[in-house]
């Protein structure tokens, strides 16, 4: 490619390869018009010379007709539905973390990124958080996980929160751990939701979910005398993304619903930046 000139490089995280480009690379067949290759390498890595960063990472995504709220906002660490802009409309792509690939930078940069689909700044921020969350997901103590599993709490919680996929960003947890089996874990749940729609109907749906979650934990973890056993739900509240402070996020963990436990302490905090 000759001398490396950072100023002329148009490739950025979220750039898409043209259909013709990924066909020439042998990644898809010519008749496949639904696949889109999305670059996921960081901007800083893309601008480095091939002698420093010699490859570009990307995901072969699929166009979808409609976004599933349960895969929006980076809620699922393994799968993301992300909105791109074409000249005439919004286009949704389905990205799966397991579909990540890499090709040497010189081969990719032999052509320019496609101008058919673009990613705006809010969507790019979601992509970045989704990519980062895969490597810094929260994990809960084994004893806590066992209690949740034995009582099938995740199954019940999923039924409550899945209908909120269009407005719910995440279920956040503040947990007070214990090593004494006679002392219950104390937890507070936060239903973190988008502010795009604050209609009375949306507020009502959130409040109904809060009530259902409180009833769920009381049913499974209180005895006949209303004493908490194993887990104590201190509170469950709905909170908007604009209200939750950065200081609060440092004390919270994201409930992934398919997390793995950590054997040791301390537990990770998903919002803390390095």
C-alpha positions in Angstrom: 0.0 0.0 0.0 3.0 2.3 0.0 3.5 4.8 2.8 0.9 4.7 5.5 -1.1 7.9 5.6 -3.5 8.0 8.6 -5.2 11.1 7.3 -6.5 9.4 4.2 -8.0 6.3 6.0 -11.8 6.3 5.9 -12.3 3.0 7.7 -13.8 3.3 11.2 -15.4 1.0 13.8 -19.0 0.4 12.5 -17.9 0.8 8.8 -19.4 -1.8 6.4 -17.8 -3.6 3.5 -19.6 -3.3 0.3 -21.4 -6.4 -1.0 -19.0 -6.7 -3.9 -16.1 -6.4 -1.5 -17.1 -9.3 0.7 -18.0 -11.4 -2.3 -14.5 -10.9 -3.7 -13.1 -11.9 -0.4 -15.0 -15.1 -0.6 -16.9 -14.5 2.6 -20.4 -14.8 1.0 -21.9 -16.0 -2.2 -22.9 -13.4 -4.9 -26.6 -14.2 -4.4 -26.5 -13.5 -0.7 -27.8 -9.9 -0.4 -28.8 -10.1 3.2 -25.3 -10.4 4.7 -23.4 -7.3 5.8 -19.8 -7.3 7.1 -19.5 -4.8 9.9 -16.0 -3.7 11.1 -15.6 -4.0 14.9 -11.9 -3.1 15.3 -11.4 0.1 17.3 -10.7 3.3 15.4 -7.2 3.6 17.0 -6.3 0.1 15.8 -7.6 0.8 12.3 -5.4 3.9 12.0 -2.3 2.0 13.0 0.1 0.8 10.3 -0.1 -2.9 9.3 3.3 -3.4 11.0 1.6 -2.5 14.3 -1.9 -3.8 13.8 -2.0 -6.2 10.9 -5.6 -7.3 10.8 -9.1 -6.0 10.9 -11.9 -7.7 12.9 -15.4 -7.7 11.6 -18.7 -9.6 12.0 -20.8 -11.0 9.1 -24.3 -9.8 10.2 -27.7 -10.4 8.7 -30.4 -7.9 7.7 -33.6 -8.3 9.7 -37.0 -6.9 9.1 -37.6 -5.9 12.7 -35.6 -5.2 15.8 -36.1 -7.5 18.7 -36.0 -5.4 21.9 -34.4 -8.2 23.8 -31.3 -7.9 21.6 -31.2 -4.0 21.6 -29.1 -1.7 23.6 -26.5 -4.4 24.1 -28.7 -6.3 26.6 -27.5 -9.6 25.3 -23.7 -10.1 25.4 -23.8 -12.7 22.5 -26.2 -11.0 20.1 -27.0 -7.4 19.1 -29.7 -5.9 16.9 -28.3 -2.6 15.7 -29.9 0.1 13.5 -27.9 1.5 10.6 -29.0 4.3 8.2 -29.3 3.9 4.4 -30.1 6.8 2.1 -33.8 6.2 2.4 -34.5 4.2 5.5 -33.4 2.6 8.8 -31.9 -0.8 8.4 -31.5 -3.3 11.3 -28.7 -5.8 11.4 -28.4 -8.9 13.5 -24.8 -9.3 14.9 -23.6 -12.4 16.7 -20.4 -12.4 18.7 -19.5 -15.9 17.5 -19.4 -14.7 13.9 -16.4 -12.5 14.5 -13.6 -12.9 11.9 -10.4 -11.2 10.9 -8.6 -10.5 7.7 -5.3 -8.7 7.1 -5.5 -5.0 7.0 -3.9 -4.5 3.6 -6.5 -6.7 1.9 -9.4 -4.9 3.6 -8.0 -1.4 3.0 -7.4 -2.1 -0.7 -11.0 -0.8 -1.1 -13.0 2.0 0.6 -15.9 1.3 3.1 -19.4 1.1 1.7 -21.5 4.3 1.8 -24.7 2.3 1.6 -25.0 1.9 5.4 -23.8 4.3 8.1 -23.8 4.2 11.8 -24.7 7.3 13.8 -22.9 8.1 17.1 -25.6 6.8 19.5 -25.6 3.4 17.7 -21.9 3.3 17.6 -21.8 3.8 21.3 -24.1 0.8 21.7 -21.8 -1.3 19.5 -18.8 -0.3 21.6 -20.5 -1.1 24.9 -21.7 -4.5 23.5 -18.2 -5.4 22.3 -16.7 -4.5 25.7 -19.3 -6.2 27.8 -18.5 -9.6 26.3 -15.1 -9.4 28.1 -16.2 -7.7 31.3 -19.6 -9.3 32.1 -20.7 -9.4 35.7 -20.6 -12.7 37.5 -22.2 -13.6 40.7 -21.0 -15.8 43.6 -21.6 -19.6 43.2 -23.9 -19.8 46.2 -26.1 -17.0 44.8 -26.2 -18.7 41.4 -27.2 -22.0 43.0 -30.1 -20.4 44.8 -31.3 -18.8 41.7 -31.0 -22.0 39.7 -32.6 -24.2 42.3 -35.7 -22.0 42.4 -35.8 -21.4 38.6 -35.8 -17.7 39.2 -34.3 -16.8 35.9 -37.0 -18.6 34.0 -39.7 -16.6 35.9 -37.8 -13.3 35.5 -37.5 -13.8 31.8 -41.2 -14.2 31.4 -41.7 -10.9 33.3 -39.1 -8.8 31.5 -39.1 -10.2 27.9 -42.3 -8.2 27.0 -40.4 -5.1 28.1 -37.7 -5.7 25.5 -38.6 -2.6 23.5 -38.0 -0.2 26.5 -35.8 -2.1 28.9 -32.0 -1.5 28.6 -30.9 -3.8 31.4 -31.7 -5.4 34.8 -29.1 -4.1 37.2 -28.4 -5.7 40.6 -26.9 -4.4 43.8 -26.0 -7.4 45.9 -24.8 -7.7 49.5 -23.0 -10.9 49.7 -22.8 -13.3 52.6 -20.8 -16.4 53.5 -23.2 -17.4 56.2 -25.8 -19.8 54.9 -28.2 -18.6 57.7 -27.9 -15.0 56.4 -29.7 -14.3 53.1 -28.2 -12.4 50.2 -29.6 -8.9 50.1 -30.3 -7.5 46.7 -31.9 -4.6 45.0 -33.0 -4.8 41.4 -33.2 -1.8 39.0 -35.1 -2.0 35.8 -33.1 0.4 33.7 -35.2 1.7 30.9 -35.0 4.0 27.9 -36.4 7.5 28.0 -37.5 7.4 24.3 -41.0 6.7 25.4 -42.3 7.9 28.8 -46.0 7.5 28.0 -48.5 6.4 30.7 -48.8 3.0 29.1 -45.0 2.5 29.3 -44.9 3.6 32.9 -47.8 1.2 33.7 -46.0 -1.7 32.1 -42.8 -1.0 34.1 -44.8 -0.7 37.4 -46.6 -4.0 36.7 -43.2 -5.7 36.1 -41.9 -4.3 39.4 -44.9 -5.6 41.2 -44.6 -9.0 39.6 -40.9 -9.3 40.5 -41.6 -8.4 44.1 -44.3 -11.0 44.3 -42.0 -13.6 42.7 -39.3 -13.1 45.3 -41.7 -13.0 48.2 -43.3 -16.3 47.0 -40.0 -18.1 46.7 -38.0 -16.7 49.6 -40.2 -15.8 52.5 -41.5 -18.4 55.0 -44.9 -18.5 56.7 -43.8 -15.8 59.2 -42.8 -13.5 56.3 -39.1 -13.9 57.1 -36.7 -13.9 54.2 -34.8 -17.1 53.5 -31.7 -17.4 51.3 -32.4 -14.2 49.4 -33.9 -10.9 50.6 -35.2 -8.5 48.0 -34.6 -5.1 49.5 -36.4 -3.4 46.7 -37.2 -3.5 42.9 -37.5 -0.2 41.1 -37.7 1.1 37.6 -35.2 3.8 36.8 -34.5 5.7 33.6 -31.1 5.9 31.9 -31.1 9.7 32.6 -31.6 9.3 36.3 -29.1 6.6 37.2 -25.8 8.2 38.2 -22.3 7.1 37.3 -21.5 6.6 41.0 -24.5 4.3 41.3 -23.5 2.2 38.3 -20.1 1.4 40.0 -22.0 -0.4 42.7 -24.3 -2.3 40.3 -23.9 -5.5 38.2 -25.8 -6.3 35.1 -27.9 -9.5 35.2 -27.0 -11.2 32.0 -29.4 -14.2 32.5 -26.7 -16.6 31.1 -23.8 -15.5 33.3 -21.1 -17.8 34.7 -20.1 -17.6 38.3 -16.7 -16.5 39.6 -15.0 -18.6 42.2 -13.2 -15.7 43.8 -13.7 -12.1 44.8 -13.9 -9.3 44.0 -16.7 -9.4 41.4 -16.4 -7.3 38.3 -18.3 -4.0 37.7 -19.4 -3.8 34.1 -19.7 0.0 33.9 -16.2 0.8 35.2 -14.1 2.2 32.5 -10.3 1.5 32.2 
